[in-house]
C-alpha cells in the first residue's frame, strides 16, 4: 500500500464503510479486511457497496439494508 499515510487512509475508509453494517453482523466473527491500492482512488460509496455485497455473499448480513421502507 505504500507509505503510512496511504495505509492509514485505507484503514479509515474501510472502518467507516463497515460501521453502518456492524449491527447487522452476527457476533462471534472476526473479520480481516485487506485493502489493495485501488481503494485509495475509489469513491466512498463504491467502497461501501462493495463491502456490503461481499458480506452478503458470505452470508454474514443478518438482513437486507435498503433506503426505502415497504
C-alpha positions as CSV (number, residue, x, y, z in Angstrom):
1,X,0.0,0.0,0.0
2,X,2.9,2.4,0.3
3,X,3.6,4.9,2.9
4,X,1.9,5.1,6.3
5,X,-0.4,8.0,5.1
6,X,-1.9,5.7,2.4
7,X,-2.2,2.7,4.8
8,X,-3.9,4.8,7.4
9,X,-6.3,6.3,4.8
10,X,-7.2,2.8,3.6
11,X,-7.9,1.7,7.2
12,X,-10.1,4.7,7.8
13,X,-12.1,4.2,4.6
14,X,-12.7,0.5,5.4
15,X,-13.5,1.2,9.1
16,X,-16.1,3.9,8.1
17,X,-17.5,1.7,5.4
18,X,-18.3,-1.2,7.7
19,X,-19.5,1.0,10.6
20,X,-23.2,1.2,9.4
21,X,-23.2,-2.6,8.9
22,X,-21.9,-3.6,12.3
23,X,-25.4,-4.0,13.9
24,X,-26.3,-6.5,11.1
25,X,-23.2,-8.7,11.6
26,X,-23.5,-11.8,13.7
27,X,-21.4,-11.9,16.9
28,X,-18.6,-14.4,17.2
29,X,-16.9,-13.5,13.9
30,X,-13.5,-11.8,13.4
31,X,-13.2,-10.1,10.0
32,X,-10.0,-9.3,8.4
33,X,-10.2,-6.8,5.5
34,X,-7.2,-6.5,3.3
35,X,-7.0,-3.2,1.3
36,X,-5.4,-3.0,-2.1
37,X,-4.1,0.2,-3.7
38,X,-7.2,0.9,-5.8
39,X,-9.2,1.5,-2.6
40,X,-7.4,4.9,-2.3
41,X,-8.9,6.1,-5.6
42,X,-12.4,4.6,-5.2
43,X,-15.3,6.7,-4.3
44,X,-16.5,6.1,-0.7
45,X,-20.0,5.0,-1.9
46,X,-18.4,2.4,-4.1
47,X,-16.3,1.0,-1.2
48,X,-19.5,0.8,0.9
49,X,-21.4,-1.0,-1.8
50,X,-18.6,-3.5,-2.5
51,X,-18.2,-4.3,1.2
52,X,-21.9,-4.8,1.7
53,X,-22.0,-7.1,-1.4
54,X,-19.1,-9.1,-0.1
55,X,-20.7,-9.5,3.4
56,X,-24.0,-10.5,1.7
57,X,-22.3,-13.1,-0.5
58,X,-20.5,-14.5,2.6
59,X,-23.9,-14.8,4.3
60,X,-22.8,-12.6,7.2
61,X,-25.5,-9.9,7.0
62,X,-28.5,-10.7,9.2
63,X,-31.0,-8.8,7.0
64,X,-31.0,-6.7,3.9
65,X,-30.4,-3.0,4.1
66,X,-32.4,-0.6,2.0
67,X,-33.1,3.1,1.8
68,X,-36.8,2.6,1.4
69,X,-39.5,1.2,3.7
70,X,-42.1,-1.3,2.3
